[in-house]
Amino acid sequence: MILLIGVLYAVIDLGKGMVSPLSFAVHPRIHLSIAYLPYYAGRSLLRMFIAYFLSLAFSLLYGRIAAYNKFAGKIMIPALDILQSVPVLGFLSVTVTFFLNLFPGSELGAECASIFAIFTAQAWNMTFSFYQSLITIPNDLREAAYINRLKPYARFRVLEVPYSMIGLIWNSMMSFGGSWFFLAASESISVLHEQIQLPGIGSYMATAMEKGNVNALIAGIITMIIVIVAVDQFVWRPLVAWAEKFKLDMNESDDAMTSWFLQLLRRSTWLQSLGEWLSPFLYRMSQAISFNRKIRKKIPERTTPRRWPRWILILLGIILLLFGIRYAFAAVLEIATLGIWQILDVIKLGFYTFLRVMFSTLLGALWTIPVGVAIGTNNRLSRIAQPFVQIAASFPSNAIFPLVTLLYLMGHINFQIGAIPLMMLGTQWYILFSVIAGAMAIPSSLKEASSILRLRRIERWKTMILPAIFPFLVTGGITASGGAWNASIVAEIVTWRSHTLTASGIGSYITNATNNGNWAQILWGIIVMSTFVVIINHFFWRKLQNLAQTKYHLD
């Protein structure tokens, strides 16, 4: 009870700062005193959790519509491919201007822009995970929902969310950890030639690096690690342990994941009393919206959730098309100013970045698949490795880019190839977390059957492990590939003091165009990048998704 009241008060107290008056003449100043770090860490965490809950709501809604409406899915999934590859940080100043005009004179506008940037770091991966889970639900579970005549909400509550829970939690961990990468950029915003720094651990570390304050930088890193471990212990590990009950497993595991904080909550008499008091009301409300009150004479023919009428979707599509034609024509005129040779040269740069994306995704998969399977199939190892994996995935990879640049300069390494490891630093974790989720979802009955049959290690991988994790691996590959395209913006051009290393590619092209303020180059670079992503996902990743949906799923 005391802990709950303390958490609520902390949220309210931290939220007060979000609606403070904002002026370009006098805006928040970042203090490098260690005494401010707890407050800054709290403000950053509040932004990240707000963005997370918005991302979760977006994922559940967007993923469900795309999974059950084929017409909408043909538009929404390619759109999601584009959204995850577009470098949103390059347009952060545009979103800041929008939110500042929406909340004039208030810090809430800048806070909303920061939360939106963090949202873009979290939502796409979670949406892909939920969508992939929905399209691979076993037929026997679908038939059970059909026989019990579940309404759409009941199907969503008792089938879809539980089945996708393990993958959704692990991908939530990855998305939440990946948003640390965006903190420094989202909390230190440039607009109208003015710098707005929101109180937070990201802006604290950025200010420390700018002023060369090594002690403050080290304190910021230590604080960030403490926060990551605390979130893991109080949020993610309890959720992972709680999600064990959603495994498709007839046998209870002898070595199930445990959480000391979850056990503490389960032993709380106050929470038990609250649950007993709320359970009748929640049960009646759930029954009211989940099941038909009247018994039908025959089972309805519909076996999938209710879909929107096609004419509504077509009408919305026509409206969006007419609205976009106006701006598309203006974009064509803007791009035409570049000249035919520069337009073709950008396409060539796109091929260079495509090769780096392909190699970074492949190299990342080579080590994350065996490591992820080892962690996911061994709960003891998972309890030890989970905090370290969280820290490694959450640590902003761009913070070590200067050190890597120095090593490249000392070793005279060709940066055309050296950019690949930099892209891996920000993308390989998507594959790792997805593989861990897939390995944890393998039923114990399959593991026992492989042991009884005395399958060799190669046979076990071929007949059980790889088929079981394949849908999760495809999801991780899609998000890792999209993340690699986004990471190329910062990985293909790095700086150490007066030395700048540049790799030929679409990422460095967009970065240089953004620094020069050339909107024609920025626009064409984004279009070329998005086109590459859509083509690759359609002709490669979608085929793998269909294979996972039709062949490699528990049925």
C-alpha positions as CSV (number, residue, x, y, z in Angstrom):
1,M,0.0,0.0,0.0
2,I,2.8,2.4,0.9
3,L,4.7,1.5,-2.2
4,L,1.7,2.1,-4.4
5,I,1.0,5.5,-2.9
6,G,4.6,6.4,-3.3
7,V,4.6,5.5,-6.9
8,L,1.4,7.4,-7.6
9,Y,2.8,10.5,-5.9
10,A,6.1,10.3,-7.8
11,V,4.2,10.1,-11.1
12,I,2.1,13.1,-10.2
13,D,5.1,15.1,-9.0
14,L,7.1,14.3,-12.1
15,G,4.2,15.1,-14.3
16,K,3.9,18.6,-12.9
17,G,7.1,19.6,-14.7
18,M,5.6,18.6,-18.0
19,V,3.1,21.4,-18.0
20,S,5.5,24.2,-16.8
21,P,5.5,27.4,-18.9
22,L,8.0,27.4,-21.8
23,S,9.7,30.4,-23.3
24,F,12.5,30.6,-25.9
25,A,14.1,33.3,-23.8
26,V,14.1,31.2,-20.7
27,H,13.9,27.5,-21.1
28,P,14.9,24.6,-18.8
29,R,18.7,24.5,-18.1
30,I,20.4,21.1,-17.4
31,H,22.4,21.0,-14.2
32,L,25.3,18.6,-14.1
33,S,25.2,18.2,-10.4
34,I,24.7,14.5,-9.4
35,A,21.9,15.6,-7.0
36,Y,19.7,16.2,-10.1
37,L,20.1,12.8,-11.5
38,P,17.3,11.0,-9.7
39,Y,14.8,13.7,-10.9
40,Y,16.1,13.6,-14.4
41,A,16.0,9.8,-14.5
42,G,12.4,9.9,-13.2
43,R,11.4,12.4,-15.9
44,S,12.9,10.2,-18.6
45,L,11.3,7.1,-17.3
46,L,7.9,8.8,-17.2
47,R,8.3,9.8,-20.9
48,M,9.3,6.3,-21.8
49,F,6.4,4.6,-20.1
50,I,3.9,7.0,-21.5
51,A,5.3,6.3,-25.0
52,Y,5.2,2.5,-24.2
53,F,1.5,2.5,-23.2
54,L,0.7,4.5,-26.4
55,S,2.8,2.0,-28.4
56,L,1.0,-1.0,-26.8
57,A,-2.4,0.4,-27.6
58,F,-1.3,1.2,-31.2
59,S,0.2,-2.3,-31.6
60,L,-3.0,-4.1,-30.4
61,L,-5.3,-2.0,-32.6
62,Y,-3.1,-1.7,-35.7
63,G,-1.9,-5.3,-35.6
64,R,-5.4,-6.8,-35.2
65,I,-6.9,-4.8,-38.1
66,A,-4.0,-5.7,-40.4
67,A,-4.2,-9.4,-39.4
68,Y,-8.0,-9.9,-39.9
69,N,-8.7,-7.5,-42.8
70,K,-6.8,-8.6,-45.9
71,F,-7.7,-5.5,-47.9
72,A,-6.5,-3.2,-45.1
73,G,-3.5,-5.4,-44.4
74,K,-2.2,-5.0,-47.9
75,I,-1.9,-1.3,-47.2
76,M,-1.1,-1.2,-43.5
77,I,1.8,-3.7,-43.4
78,P,3.8,-2.0,-46.2
79,A,3.0,1.3,-44.5
80,L,4.5,-0.1,-41.3
81,D,7.6,-1.2,-43.3
82,I,8.0,2.4,-44.4
83,L,7.4,3.9,-40.9
84,Q,10.0,1.8,-39.2
85,S,12.6,2.7,-41.8
86,V,12.0,6.4,-42.0
87,P,14.6,8.3,-39.9
88,V,12.1,10.2,-37.7
89,L,14.9,12.0,-35.8
90,G,15.6,13.9,-39.1
91,F,12.1,15.3,-38.9
92,L,12.0,15.9,-35.2
93,S,12.1,19.6,-35.6
94,V,9.0,19.5,-37.8
95,T,7.1,17.5,-35.1
96,V,8.3,19.8,-32.4
97,T,6.9,22.8,-34.3
98,F,3.6,21.1,-34.6
99,F,3.3,20.2,-30.9
100,L,4.6,23.6,-29.8
101,N,1.8,25.3,-31.8
102,L,-0.6,22.8,-30.4
103,F,0.3,23.8,-26.8
104,P,1.7,27.4,-27.1
105,G,3.6,28.7,-24.1
106,S,3.7,25.3,-22.4
107,E,6.5,22.8,-21.9
108,L,3.8,20.2,-22.7
109,G,4.4,20.8,-26.5
110,A,8.0,19.9,-26.3
111,E,7.2,16.9,-24.0
112,C,4.7,15.6,-26.5
113,A,7.3,15.9,-29.3
114,S,9.8,14.0,-27.2
115,I,7.3,11.3,-26.3
116,F,6.4,11.0,-30.0
117,A,10.0,10.4,-30.9
118,I,10.3,7.7,-28.2
119,F,7.0,6.2,-29.5
120,T,8.5,5.7,-33.0
121,A,11.3,3.8,-31.4
122,Q,8.9,1.4,-29.7
123,A,5.7,0.9,-31.7
124,W,6.8,-0.8,-34.9
125,N,8.6,-3.7,-33.4
126,M,5.7,-4.5,-31.0
127,T,3.2,-4.2,-33.8
128,F,5.1,-6.6,-36.0
129,S,5.2,-9.1,-33.1
130,F,1.5,-8.9,-32.3
131,Y,0.6,-9.2,-36.0
132,Q,2.9,-12.2,-36.5
133,S,1.3,-13.9,-33.5
134,L,-2.2,-13.4,-34.7
135,I,-1.6,-14.9,-38.2
136,T,0.0,-18.0,-36.7
137,I,-2.7,-18.9,-34.1
138,P,-3.2,-22.7,-34.3
139,N,-6.4,-23.8,-36.0
140,D,-7.6,-25.9,-33.0
141,L,-7.6,-22.7,-30.9
142,R,-9.5,-20.8,-33.6
143,E,-12.0,-23.7,-33.7
144,A,-12.4,-23.7,-30.0
145,A,-13.2,-19.9,-30.0
146,Y,-15.7,-20.6,-32.9
147,I,-17.5,-23.4,-31.0
148,N,-17.8,-21.3,-27.9
149,R,-19.3,-18.4,-30.0
150,L,-16.9,-15.8,-28.6
151,K,-17.6,-12.2,-29.5
152,P,-14.7,-10.2,-30.9
153,Y,-13.7,-8.8,-27.5
154,A,-13.8,-12.2,-25.9
155,R,-11.7,-13.7,-28.7
156,F,-9.2,-10.8,-28.2
157,R,-9.1,-11.3,-24.4
158,V,-9.0,-15.1,-24.0
159,L,-7.2,-16.1,-27.2
160,E,-5.3,-13.5,-29.2
161,V,-3.6,-11.6,-26.4
162,P,-2.7,-14.7,-24.3
163,Y,-1.3,-16.4,-27.4
164,S,0.8,-13.4,-28.3
165,M,1.8,-12.6,-24.7
166,I,5.3,-14.1,-24.6
167,G,6.5,-12.6,-27.9
168,L,4.8,-9.3,-27.0
169,I,6.6,-9.0,-23.6
170,W,10.0,-9.8,-25.0
171,N,9.6,-7.4,-27.9
172,S,8.3,-4.8,-25.5
173,M,11.6,-5.2,-23.6
174,M,13.5,-4.7,-26.8
175,S,11.4,-1.7,-27.8
176,F,11.7,-0.1,-24.4
177,G,15.5,-0.7,-24.3
178,G,15.9,0.6,-27.8
179,S,14.2,3.9,-26.9
180,W,17.2,4.8,-24.7
181,F,18.9,5.4,-28.1
182,F,16.4,8.2,-28.8
183,L,16.6,9.9,-25.4
184,A,19.4,12.3,-26.0
185,A,18.0,13.4,-29.3
186,S,14.4,13.6,-28.1
187,E,15.2,15.6,-24.9
188,S,17.5,18.1,-26.6
189,I,15.6,19.7,-29.5
190,S,16.5,22.4,-32.0
191,V,13.7,24.5,-33.3
192,L,13.7,28.0,-34.8
193,H,17.4,28.2,-34.2
194,E,16.8,27.8,-30.5
195,Q,17.8,24.8,-28.3
196,I,15.2,23.3,-26.0
197,Q,16.6,20.9,-23.4
198,L,14.0,18.9,-21.5
199,P,15.0,17.7,-18.0
200,G,16.1,14.1,-18.4
201,I,19.0,11.7,-18.3
202,G,19.4,11.8,-22.0
203,S,19.9,15.6,-22.1
204,Y,22.1,15.3,-19.0
205,M,24.5,13.0,-20.8
206,A,24.4,15.1,-23.9
207,T,25.3,18.2,-21.9
208,A,28.1,16.3,-20.1
209,M,29.6,15.2,-23.5
210,E,29.2,18.7,-24.9
211,K,31.0,20.3,-22.0
212,G,33.6,17.5,-21.7
213,N,32.6,16.7,-18.1
214,V,33.8,13.2,-17.7
215,N,32.7,12.8,-14.1
216,A,29.1,13.8,-15.0
217,L,29.1,11.5,-18.0
218,I,30.2,8.5,-15.9
219,A,27.6,9.4,-13.3
220,G,25.0,9.5,-16.0
221,I,26.0,6.1,-17.4
222,I,25.9,4.6,-13.9
223,T,22.5,6.0,-13.3
224,M,21.2,4.7,-16.6
225,I,22.5,1.2,-15.8
226,I,20.8,1.4,-12.3
227,V,17.5,2.4,-13.9
228,I,17.7,-0.3,-16.5
229,V,18.3,-3.0,-13.9
230,A,15.5,-1.6,-11.7
231,V,13.0,-1.6,-14.6
232,D,14.1,-5.2,-15.3
233,Q,13.6,-6.3,-11.8
234,F,10.3,-4.5,-11.1
235,V,8.6,-4.7,-14.5
236,W,10.0,-7.0,-17.1
237,R,11.1,-10.0,-15.0
238,P,7.7,-10.2,-13.2
239,L,6.0,-10.0,-16.5
240,V,8.2,-12.7,-18.0
241,A,7.5,-15.0,-15.0
242,W,3.8,-14.2,-15.1
243,A,3.7,-15.0,-18.9
244,E,4.8,-18.6,-18.2
245,K,1.2,-19.6,-17.8
246,F,0.5,-18.6,-21.4
247,K,2.7,-21.3,-22.9
248,L,1.0,-23.9,-25.1
249,D,2.0,-26.6,-22.7
250,M,0.2,-29.5,-21.1
251,N,3.1,-30.1,-18.6
252,E,4.3,-27.8,-16.0
253,S,8.0,-26.9,-16.2
254,D,10.2,-28.0,-13.3
255,D,12.4,-25.0,-13.8
256,A,9.9,-22.2,-14.5
257,M,11.0,-18.5,-14.5
258,T,10.6,-16.9,-11.1
259,S,10.5,-13.3,-9.8
260,W,10.9,-12.2,-6.2
261,F,8.8,-9.1,-6.8
262,L,6.0,-11.0,-8.4
263,Q,6.0,-13.4,-5.4
264,L,5.9,-10.4,-3.1
265,L,2.9,-9.0,-4.9
266,R,1.1,-12.4,-4.8
267,R,1.7,-12.6,-1.1
268,S,0.3,-9.1,-0.5
269,T,-2.9,-9.4,1.5
270,W,-3.9,-5.9,0.5
271,L,-3.7,-6.7,-3.2
272,Q,-5.6,-9.9,-2.6
273,S,-8.4,-8.0,-0.8
274,L,-8.5,-5.5,-3.7
275,G,-8.7,-8.3,-6.2
276,E,-11.5,-10.0,-4.4
277,W,-13.4,-6.7,-4.2
278,L,-13.0,-5.9,-7.9
279,S,-13.4,-9.4,-9.3
280,P,-17.2,-9.6,-9.3
281,F,-17.5,-6.2,-11.0
282,L,-14.8,-7.1,-13.6
283,Y,-16.4,-10.5,-14.2
284,R,-19.9,-9.0,-14.9
285,M,-18.4,-6.4,-17.1
286,S,-16.4,-8.9,-19.0
287,Q,-19.4,-11.3,-19.4
288,A,-21.5,-8.4,-20.7
289,I,-19.2,-7.5,-23.5
290,S,-17.7,-10.9,-24.3
291,F,-20.6,-13.4,-24.9
292,N,-24.0,-13.3,-26.5
293,R,-26.8,-13.3,-23.9
294,K,-29.2,-15.2,-26.0
295,I,-28.3,-18.7,-27.1
296,R,-28.3,-18.9,-30.9
297,K,-30.0,-21.7,-32.7
298,K,-27.1,-22.4,-34.9
299,I,-23.4,-21.5,-34.8
300,P,-22.7,-18.3,-36.8
301,E,-20.8,-18.9,-40.1
302,R,-18.3,-16.1,-39.3
303,T,-15.0,-17.7,-38.0
304,T,-13.0,-14.5,-38.0
305,P,-13.5,-11.2,-36.2
306,R,-16.0,-8.7,-37.7
307,R,-14.5,-6.7,-40.5
308,W,-15.1,-3.2,-41.6
309,P,-17.3,-2.9,-44.7
310,R,-15.1,-2.7,-47.8
311,W,-16.8,0.4,-49.1
312,I,-15.7,2.4,-46.0
313,L,-12.1,1.4,-46.5
314,I,-12.3,2.2,-50.2
315,L,-13.8,5.6,-49.4
316,L,-11.1,6.4,-46.9
317,G,-8.5,5.3,-49.4
318,I,-9.9,7.6,-52.1
319,I,-9.9,10.6,-49.6
320,L,-6.3,9.9,-48.6
321,L,-5.3,9.5,-52.2
322,L,-6.8,12.8,-53.3
323,F,-5.3,14.5,-50.3
324,G,-1.9,13.1,-51.1
325,I,-1.9,13.9,-54.8
326,R,-1.6,17.6,-54.1
327,Y,1.5,17.2,-51.9
328,A,2.9,14.5,-54.2
329,F,2.9,16.8,-57.1
330,A,4.7,19.5,-55.1
331,A,7.3,16.8,-54.0
332,V,7.9,15.9,-57.6
333,L,8.6,19.5,-58.6
334,E,11.0,19.8,-55.6
335,I,12.9,16.6,-56.5
336,A,13.1,17.6,-60.1
337,T,15.5,20.4,-59.1
338,L,18.2,17.9,-58.3
339,G,18.8,16.8,-61.9
340,I,18.6,13.4,-63.5
341,W,22.2,12.4,-62.7
342,Q,21.9,13.1,-58.9
343,I,18.5,11.3,-58.8
344,L,20.1,8.2,-60.4
345,D,23.2,8.5,-58.1
346,V,21.0,8.3,-55.0
347,I,19.5,5.1,-56.2
348,K,23.0,3.7,-56.5
349,L,23.8,4.8,-53.0
350,G,20.6,2.9,-51.9
351,F,22.2,-0.3,-53.3
352,Y,25.3,0.3,-51.3
353,T,23.3,0.7,-48.1
354,F,21.2,-2.4,-49.0
355,L,24.3,-4.5,-49.1
356,R,25.4,-3.3,-45.6
357,V,21.8,-3.9,-44.3
358,M,21.9,-7.4,-45.6
359,F,25.3,-8.3,-44.2
360,S,24.6,-6.6,-40.8
361,T,21.3,-8.6,-40.4
362,L,22.9,-11.9,-41.5
363,L,26.0,-11.4,-39.2
364,G,23.7,-10.5,-36.3
365,A,21.6,-13.6,-36.8
366,L,24.6,-15.9,-36.8
367,W,25.3,-15.2,-33.1
368,T,21.9,-14.2,-31.8
369,I,20.1,-17.4,-32.9
370,P,22.3,-19.9,-30.8
371,V,22.6,-17.4,-27.9
372,G,18.9,-16.6,-27.9
373,V,17.9,-20.3,-28.0
374,A,20.3,-21.0,-25.1
375,I,18.8,-18.3,-23.0
376,G,15.2,-19.1,-24.0
377,T,15.4,-22.8,-23.3
378,N,17.2,-22.5,-20.0
379,N,15.4,-20.5,-17.3
380,R,18.4,-20.6,-15.0
381,L,20.6,-19.0,-17.7
382,S,17.7,-16.6,-18.5
383,R,17.6,-15.3,-14.9
384,I,21.3,-14.6,-15.1
385,A,21.5,-13.3,-18.6
386,Q,18.3,-11.2,-18.8
387,P,19.7,-8.1,-16.9
388,F,22.9,-8.1,-18.9
389,V,21.1,-8.5,-22.2
390,Q,18.8,-5.6,-21.2
391,I,21.8,-3.4,-20.4
392,A,23.6,-4.2,-23.6
393,A,20.5,-3.7,-25.7
394,S,19.5,-0.5,-23.9
395,F,22.9,1.2,-23.9
396,P,22.9,3.9,-26.7
397,S,25.2,2.4,-29.3
398,N,25.9,5.9,-30.8
399,A,27.6,6.8,-27.5
400,I,30.5,4.5,-28.4
401,F,30.7,5.5,-32.1
402,P,33.5,8.1,-31.3
403,L,35.6,5.3,-29.7
404,V,35.0,3.0,-32.7
405,T,35.9,5.8,-35.0
406,L,39.2,6.3,-33.2
407,L,40.0,2.6,-33.5
408,Y,39.2,2.7,-37.2
409,L,41.5,5.6,-37.7
410,M,44.3,3.9,-35.8
411,G,43.9,0.7,-37.7
412,H,43.3,2.3,-41.1
413,I,40.2,0.3,-41.6
414,N,38.1,0.8,-44.7
415,F,35.0,2.5,-43.5
416,Q,32.9,1.3,-46.4
417,I,33.1,-2.1,-44.6
418,G,33.6,-0.7,-41.1
419,A,30.1,0.8,-41.1
420,I,28.6,-2.7,-41.0
421,P,29.5,-3.4,-37.3
422,L,28.1,0.0,-36.4
423,M,24.8,-0.8,-38.0
424,M,24.8,-4.2,-36.1
425,L,25.1,-2.5,-32.8
426,G,21.6,-1.0,-33.1
427,T,19.9,-3.9,-34.9
428,Q,21.1,-7.3,-33.7
429,W,19.1,-7.0,-30.4
430,Y,15.8,-7.2,-32.3
431,I,16.7,-10.7,-33.5
432,L,18.1,-11.8,-30.1
433,F,14.9,-10.8,-28.2
434,S,12.6,-12.4,-30.8
435,V,14.6,-15.6,-30.7
436,I,14.5,-15.7,-26.9
437,A,10.7,-15.3,-27.0
438,G,10.4,-18.1,-29.6
439,A,12.6,-20.4,-27.6
440,M,10.6,-19.8,-24.4
441,A,7.4,-20.5,-26.2
442,I,8.5,-24.1,-27.1
443,P,6.2,-26.5,-25.2
444,S,7.9,-28.8,-22.7
445,S,6.1,-31.7,-24.3
446,L,8.1,-31.2,-27.5
447,K,11.4,-31.0,-25.5
448,E,10.5,-34.2,-23.7
449,A,9.6,-35.9,-27.0
450,S,13.0,-35.0,-28.5
451,S,14.7,-36.4,-25.4
452,I,12.7,-39.6,-25.5
453,L,13.6,-40.1,-29.2
454,R,17.2,-39.3,-28.3
455,L,17.6,-36.9,-31.2
456,R,21.1,-35.7,-31.9
457,R,21.8,-32.0,-31.5
458,I,21.6,-31.4,-35.3
459,E,18.3,-33.3,-35.6
460,R,16.9,-31.4,-32.6
461,W,17.7,-28.1,-34.2
462,K,16.3,-29.2,-37.6
463,T,13.1,-30.8,-36.5
464,M,12.2,-28.8,-33.3
465,I,14.1,-25.7,-32.5
466,L,14.3,-23.9,-35.9
467,P,10.7,-24.7,-36.9
468,A,9.5,-23.5,-33.5
469,I,11.4,-20.2,-33.5
470,F,10.9,-19.5,-37.2
471,P,7.9,-17.1,-36.9
472,F,9.7,-15.2,-34.2
473,L,12.9,-15.1,-36.2
474,V,11.1,-13.7,-39.2
475,T,9.6,-10.9,-37.0
476,G,13.0,-10.1,-35.5
477,G,14.6,-10.1,-39.0
478,I,12.0,-7.6,-40.3
479,T,12.5,-5.2,-37.5
480,A,16.3,-5.7,-37.5
481,S,16.4,-5.0,-41.2
482,G,14.2,-1.9,-40.9
483,G,16.3,-0.8,-37.9
484,A,19.5,-1.2,-39.9
485,W,18.1,1.2,-42.6
486,N,17.3,3.7,-39.9
487,A,20.7,3.2,-38.2
488,S,22.5,3.9,-41.5
489,I,21.7,7.6,-40.9
490,V,24.2,7.7,-38.0
491,A,26.4,4.7,-38.9
492,E,27.5,5.7,-42.4
493,I,29.0,9.0,-41.2
494,V,30.9,9.3,-37.9
495,T,33.2,11.9,-36.4
496,W,36.2,12.0,-34.0
497,R,37.4,15.5,-33.3
498,S,38.4,16.9,-36.7
499,H,38.3,13.5,-38.5
500,T,35.1,12.4,-40.3
501,L,34.6,9.0,-41.8
502,T,32.0,8.6,-44.4
503,A,30.7,5.5,-46.2
504,S,29.0,5.8,-49.5
505,G,25.3,5.1,-48.9
506,I,21.8,6.5,-48.6
507,G,22.2,7.1,-44.9
508,S,25.2,9.4,-45.1
509,Y,23.5,11.1,-48.1
510,I,20.4,11.9,-45.9
511,T,22.6,13.0,-43.0
512,N,24.6,15.5,-45.2
513,A,21.3,16.7,-46.7
514,T,19.8,17.3,-43.3
515,N,22.9,19.2,-42.1
516,N,22.8,21.4,-45.2
517,G,19.0,21.9,-45.0
518,N,18.5,20.7,-48.5
519,W,14.8,19.5,-48.4
520,A,14.9,18.2,-52.0
521,Q,17.8,15.8,-51.2
522,I,16.2,14.8,-47.9
523,L,12.9,14.1,-49.6
524,W,14.4,12.0,-52.4
525,G,16.7,10.2,-50.0
526,I,13.7,9.2,-47.8
527,I,11.7,8.1,-50.9
528,V,14.5,5.9,-52.2
529,M,15.1,4.3,-48.8
530,S,11.4,3.6,-48.2
531,T,11.1,2.1,-51.7
532,F,14.0,-0.3,-51.0
533,V,12.4,-1.3,-47.7
534,V,9.0,-2.0,-49.3
535,I,10.4,-4.0,-52.2
536,I,12.7,-6.1,-49.9
537,N,9.9,-6.8,-47.5
538,H,7.4,-7.7,-50.2
539,F,9.6,-10.1,-52.2
540,F,11.6,-11.6,-49.3
541,W,10.2,-11.1,-45.8
542,R,6.6,-11.4,-46.8
543,K,7.3,-14.8,-48.4
544,L,9.0,-15.9,-45.1
545,Q,6.0,-14.6,-43.2
546,N,3.6,-16.6,-45.3
547,L,5.8,-19.7,-44.9
548,A,5.7,-19.2,-41.1
549,Q,1.9,-18.8,-41.2
550,T,1.3,-21.9,-43.4
551,K,4.0,-24.4,-42.3
552,Y,6.0,-23.4,-39.3
553,H,3.5,-22.9,-36.5
554,L,2.1,-25.0,-33.7
555,D,-1.1,-26.7,-35.0
